[in-house]
Amino acid sequence: MKTLCRDCFWTGDVRTPRCPTCGSPRTVFHAELGVLSMAHLDCDAFYASVEKRDDPSLRDRPVIIGGGRRGVVTTACYIARMSGARSAMPMYKALKLCPEAVVIKPDFAKYKAASRHIMDKLSALTPLVQPLSLDEAWIDLSGTERLHGAPPAVMLAKLQAQIEAEIRLTVSIGLAPNKFLAKIASELDKPRGFSAIGAAEAQSFLAGRPVSILPGVGPATVSSLEALGLRTVGDIAAADLKVLAKGLGQGGLRLHRLALGQDDRAVDPDQVRKTISAETTFNDDLFRREDLEDQLWPLCEKVARQARAGEVAGRVATLKLRTPDFRILTRRRTLPVPTQTARTLFQVARELLAGEPAGRSYRLIGAGLTDLVPAQGAADDFFAGDERRALKSETAIDALRGKFGAEAVVSGRSLKRR
């Protein structure tokens, strides 16, 4: 099988612009289509698409999901993107580019429900599903052809059609020999895309692309690579391994393998969440330390509740700040004992905040826990007495709030914000 019709699911071995059975132009051709089994599914403009699904009057209008004018864009629909609006863009800039956009505050409960419906359909195909977020996941369909009576490509095309018909959302699918290439493939033909990248073409396909396409390569790594004269993926593939190892350590060797199209990571359905965080954008910039701490405390409470609910604890506490010019500052501290309490997280985040220059203004503050570990036994260390006492107290508060509502127990610091 080298050709697949995405509408009637006809398969064949010759390339054809239209399906010989139903006449659809939505055919996919690839020499390795019948043997590829690693896929990446990515929902199209997910949050905005859910809002449009639930409110038909928004269908032909530009929609931006995000906070107030001082916030950032969470998702922009494809109509809004035609004007230049993009995810993570400051809201004021997005509205300047697309002043007619309808701005909607995120409704994560609604998005989580839609995500569960989609993930349930993935799990019906194979147990090897690894969600990356609410709107994307890796899927390994190796060995499922006998079970389903069709190659993975056919089952994925049927899945795509089912999601659109039953959940009324569209997704794009990338098919490849590994996770890295599958994720890239899913971005090639959005929205409603279905693309494949094979092992034989991987290196040539990647060669001319910027190094930023590689996972884990942010601005700092881009600068490090450019200092070594490496600007494209092809440059990394051709680079001397000793140069890469000297300049970037083991990370350089990992990037070299990716540049060759190699990725041996398996789909892990049980992969532990790596971070829990919460943040808030202020209506007006804040600079007084006390005001910033008042905003920080409820974020620490939220993060700690999520950690306890997920039965995980964090080894590293993080503080996030955004300056008025949108520069992001992130501060971290490794903890002597993993925590899942607001008390400990706030104490450390407060100390990190105290290390910042006095009088500097900020438009956003956030707190988080990273390097997560299972909570069981995390506080059994000899020095964890304070942590155990705080955990006992906050767990009791969780129970009260669960029984009588979120307002049943309110901290003094939270009352100051009212």
C-alpha positions in Angstrom: 0.0 0.0 0.0 1.4 3.4 -1.1 -1.8 5.4 -1.6 -4.7 6.0 0.7 -8.0 7.9 0.2 -8.9 9.7 3.3 -12.6 9.8 2.5 -13.5 6.3 1.4 -10.3 4.6 2.7 -9.5 3.0 -0.7 -5.8 1.8 -0.9 -3.6 1.2 -3.8 0.0 1.1 -5.0 0.0 3.8 -7.6 0.0 7.6 -7.1 -3.2 9.2 -8.2 -4.5 12.8 -7.8 -8.0 11.6 -7.2 -9.4 8.4 -5.6 -10.5 6.0 -8.4 -13.4 4.8 -6.2 -15.0 8.0 -4.8 -13.3 10.7 -6.8 -11.9 12.5 -3.7 -8.8 14.6 -4.2 -7.8 13.9 -0.6 -5.4 11.1 -1.3 -2.1 10.5 0.5 0.9 8.9 -1.3 4.1 7.7 0.2 6.4 4.8 -0.6 6.5 3.7 3.1 2.8 4.4 3.8 2.0 0.8 4.4 4.7 0.1 6.9 4.9 3.3 9.1 3.3 2.8 12.5 4.4 5.8 14.7 2.0 8.7 14.7 1.5 12.1 16.2 -2.0 13.5 16.5 -2.5 17.3 16.9 -5.8 19.0 17.2 -6.3 22.0 15.0 -6.5 25.3 16.9 -8.0 23.2 19.7 -9.4 25.7 22.2 -10.7 28.0 19.5 -12.2 25.0 17.6 -14.1 23.8 20.7 -15.5 27.3 21.2 -16.6 27.5 17.5 -18.1 24.0 17.8 -20.2 25.0 20.8 -21.2 28.4 19.3 -22.0 28.2 15.6 -22.2 32.0 15.4 -18.4 32.1 15.8 -17.7 29.7 12.8 -16.7 32.4 10.3 -15.3 34.9 12.7 -11.7 35.3 14.0 -11.5 33.9 17.5 -8.7 34.4 20.0 -8.5 32.5 23.3 -6.7 34.3 26.1 -6.8 36.7 29.0 -7.4 40.5 29.0 -5.6 43.0 26.9 -2.5 42.6 29.2 -2.4 38.8 28.8 -1.1 36.6 26.0 -2.8 34.6 23.3 -3.4 31.0 24.3 -4.8 29.9 20.9 -5.8 31.8 17.7 -8.1 30.2 15.2 -7.0 29.9 11.6 -9.0 33.0 10.5 -7.3 35.1 13.1 -3.9 33.7 12.1 -4.4 35.0 8.6 -4.1 38.5 10.2 -0.9 37.5 12.0 -2.3 36.6 15.4 -0.3 33.7 17.0 -0.2 31.7 20.2 2.0 33.3 23.0 1.7 36.7 21.3 0.9 39.6 23.6 -2.9 40.2 23.5 -2.6 43.9 22.6 -0.4 43.0 19.6 -2.8 40.3 18.5 -5.8 42.7 18.7 -3.8 45.3 16.8 -3.3 42.9 14.0 -6.8 41.5 14.2 -9.1 44.1 15.9 -12.3 42.4 14.8 -11.4 39.2 16.7 -13.7 37.7 19.3 -11.7 37.2 22.5 -12.8 34.4 24.8 -11.5 33.5 28.2 -10.2 29.9 28.4 -12.7 27.3 29.7 -10.4 24.4 30.6 -13.1 22.2 32.0 -14.7 22.3 28.5 -11.4 21.6 26.8 -10.5 18.7 29.1 -13.9 17.1 28.4 -13.3 17.3 24.6 -9.8 16.0 25.1 -11.0 13.0 27.0 -13.3 12.0 24.2 -10.5 12.2 21.7 -8.0 10.3 23.9 -10.6 7.6 24.5 -10.8 7.0 20.7 -7.0 6.7 20.6 -6.9 4.2 23.4 -9.5 2.1 21.5 -6.9 1.6 18.8 -3.9 0.8 21.0 -2.8 1.0 24.6 0.4 2.8 23.5 -0.9 6.4 23.6 1.3 9.1 25.2 -0.5 12.4 25.6 1.7 15.5 25.4 -1.1 17.9 26.4 -4.8 18.2 26.1 -4.6 18.5 22.3 -1.8 16.2 21.1 -0.5 12.7 21.6 1.9 10.2 20.2 0.5 6.8 19.1 2.3 3.6 18.5 0.3 1.2 16.3 3.1 -1.3 15.8 1.7 -4.9 15.6 -2.0 -3.8 15.3 -2.6 -4.6 11.7 -3.8 -8.1 12.4 -6.1 -6.9 15.2 -7.7 -4.2 13.1 -7.5 -5.9 9.7 -5.8 -2.8 8.2 -2.5 -1.0 8.2 -2.0 1.8 10.8 -2.3 4.5 8.1 -5.9 3.3 7.3 -6.9 3.1 10.9 -5.6 6.6 11.5 -7.5 8.0 8.6 -10.6 6.4 9.9 -9.9 7.8 13.4 -9.5 11.3 11.9 -12.9 11.0 10.2 -14.6 9.7 13.3 -13.3 12.5 15.4 -14.6 15.1 12.9 -18.0 13.4 12.5 -18.6 12.4 16.2 -16.8 15.0 18.2 -17.0 17.8 15.6 -13.4 18.8 15.9 -10.6 18.4 13.3 -7.1 16.9 13.9 -3.9 16.6 11.9 -1.9 13.4 11.8 1.8 12.8 11.1 3.0 9.3 10.4 6.7 8.3 10.6 9.2 5.7 11.8 9.7 7.6 15.1 8.3 10.2 17.5 10.4 13.2 16.4 9.6 12.8 12.7 5.9 12.0 13.4 5.5 15.3 15.3 7.1 17.3 12.4 4.9 15.5 9.9 1.7 16.5 11.8 2.6 20.1 11.2 3.1 19.9 7.4 -0.5 20.1 6.2 -2.7 21.8 8.9 -5.6 21.9 9.4 -7.1 18.5 8.7 -3.7 17.3 7.5 -2.4 13.8 7.0 1.3 13.6 6.2 4.1 11.0 6.2 7.8 11.2 6.5 9.8 8.0 5.8 13.1 6.8 7.1 14.7 6.9 3.7 14.0 10.6 3.2 14.4 11.8 6.7 17.9 13.2 6.5 17.3 15.0 3.2 14.0 16.3 4.4 15.5 17.8 7.6 18.8 19.1 6.1 17.8 22.6 5.1 15.6 23.4 8.0 16.6 25.7 10.9 18.1 24.1 14.0 15.1 25.4 16.1 12.9 22.6 14.6 14.7 20.1 16.8 13.0 19.4 20.2 14.6 21.1 23.1 16.4 23.7 21.0 15.4 27.1 22.3 16.9 30.6 21.8 19.9 29.9 24.1 20.8 26.6 22.3 20.3 28.3 18.9 22.9 30.9 20.0 25.3 28.1 21.1 24.9 26.3 17.9 25.4 29.4 15.8 28.6 30.1 17.7 29.8 26.7 16.4 28.7 27.7 12.9 25.7 25.4 12.9 22.5 27.1 11.5 20.7 24.2 9.8 19.8 20.7 10.8 22.1 19.6 7.9 25.0 21.5 9.5 24.5 19.5 12.7 24.2 16.2 10.8 27.6 16.9 9.1 29.3 18.3 12.2 32.2 16.6 14.0 30.9 14.7 17.0 33.9 16.0 19.1 32.9 19.6 18.4 29.3 18.9 19.3 30.2 17.1 22.5 32.7 19.8 23.5 30.2 22.6 22.8 27.0 21.0 24.1 28.0 17.9 26.0 25.6 14.9 25.7 22.9 17.3 24.4 25.1 17.8 21.3 25.2 14.1 20.6 21.4 13.9 21.0 20.9 16.7 18.5 23.2 14.9 16.0 21.1 11.7 16.2 17.9 13.8 15.7 19.5 15.6 12.7 20.1 12.2 11.1 16.4 11.5 11.6 17.1 9.0 14.4 15.0 8.9 17.6 14.7 5.7 19.7 12.3 7.1 22.3 9.3 4.7 22.8 5.7 5.8 23.4 5.3 5.7 27.1 1.6 5.8 28.3 2.8 5.9 31.9 5.2 8.9 31.6 5.0 11.0 34.7 4.0 14.6 34.3 7.1 16.7 34.4 5.9 20.0 35.9 2.9 21.6 37.6 2.6 25.4 37.4 0.2 28.3 37.7 0.5 31.9 36.8 -1.5 35.2 36.7 -1.2 38.4 34.6 -1.9 41.6 36.5 -4.3 44.3 35.3 -1.6 46.8 36.2 2.1 46.3 36.6 3.2 45.5 40.2 6.5 46.4 41.8 5.8 46.3 45.6 7.2 43.1 47.1 4.2 42.7 49.3 1.7 43.0 46.4 3.7 40.4 44.4 3.7 38.0 47.4 -0.1 38.4 47.8 -0.5 37.3 44.1 2.0 34.5 44.6 0.3 32.7 47.5 -2.9 31.5 45.8 -0.8 30.2 42.9 1.3 28.2 45.3 -2.0 26.8 46.8 -3.2 25.9 43.3 0.0 24.1 42.4 0.1 22.2 45.7 -3.5 21.0 45.4 -2.7 19.7 41.9 0.4 17.9 43.2 -1.6 16.3 46.0 -4.4 15.3 43.7 -1.9 13.8 41.3 -0.1 12.1 44.2 3.3 13.6 43.1 5.8 15.8 44.8 8.3 18.3 43.3 12.0 18.3 43.9 12.5 21.7 42.4 10.5 24.9 43.1 10.2 27.5 40.3 9.3 31.2 40.2 8.3 32.8 36.9 8.2 36.6 36.3 7.4 38.6 33.1 8.6 42.2 32.8 6.6 45.0 31.1 8.7 44.4 27.9 7.6 40.7 28.0 11.0 39.4 29.0 10.5 36.1 31.0 12.6 35.5 34.1 12.7 32.0 35.6 14.3 31.2 38.9 14.7 27.6 40.4 15.8 26.0 43.6 16.3 22.3 44.4 14.5 21.4 47.6 16.1 19.3 50.4 12.9 17.3 50.5 10.3 16.9 47.7 7.2 18.9 48.4 3.5 19.0 47.6 2.6 21.8 50.0 1.8 25.4 49.4 3.7 26.4 52.5 7.1 25.1 51.3 6.6 26.2 47.7 5.6 29.8 48.8 8.5 30.0 51.2 11.0 29.1 48.5 9.3 31.2 45.8 9.2 34.2 48.2 13.0 33.8 48.8 13.6 33.7 45.1 11.5 36.8 44.6 13.5 38.6 47.3 16.6 38.0 45.2 15.3 40.2 42.4 16.1 43.9 42.2 13.9 46.0 44.4 11.5 48.3 42.6 11.4 46.4 39.3 7.9 46.1 37.8 6.3 42.9 36.6 3.2 42.1 34.6 3.0 38.4 35.5 4.0 36.1 38.2 3.9 32.3 38.4 4.9 29.4 40.6 5.6 25.8 39.9 7.0 22.4 40.9 9.3 20.4 38.6 11.3 17.2 38.7 8.2 15.4 40.0 8.4 12.1 41.9 5.7 9.8 43.3 4.5 11.3 46.6 4.5 8.1 48.5 7.5 8.2 50.8 8.7 11.6 49.5 8.5 13.2 53.0 9.8 10.2 55.0 13.2 11.8 55.2 14.5 12.4 58.8 14.6 16.2 58.1 11.0 16.3 56.7 9.1 16.8 59.9 8.0 20.4 59.0 7.0 19.1 55.6 4.9 16.3 57.0 3.1 18.7 59.4 2.3 21.1 56.6 1.1 18.3 54.4 -1.2 17.0 57.1 -2.7 20.5 57.6 -3.2 21.2 53.9 -4.6 17.7 53.3 -7.2 18.4 56.0 -8.0 21.7 54.3 -8.5 19.8 51.0 -11.0 17.6 52.7 -13.0 20.5 54.1 -13.0 22.3 50.8 -14.1 19.1 49.1 -17.0 18.8 51.4 -18.1 22.4 52.0 -16.7 24.2 48.9 -13.6 26.2 48.0 -14.6 29.1 50.4 -14.9 26.8 53.4 -11.3 27.6 54.4 -9.6 30.8 53.3 -6.1 31.9 54.3 -5.4 35.3 55.8 -3.1 36.2 52.8 -5.9 35.3 50.4 -8.3 37.6 52.2 -6.0 40.5 51.7 -6.5 40.2 47.9 -10.3 40.6 48.2 
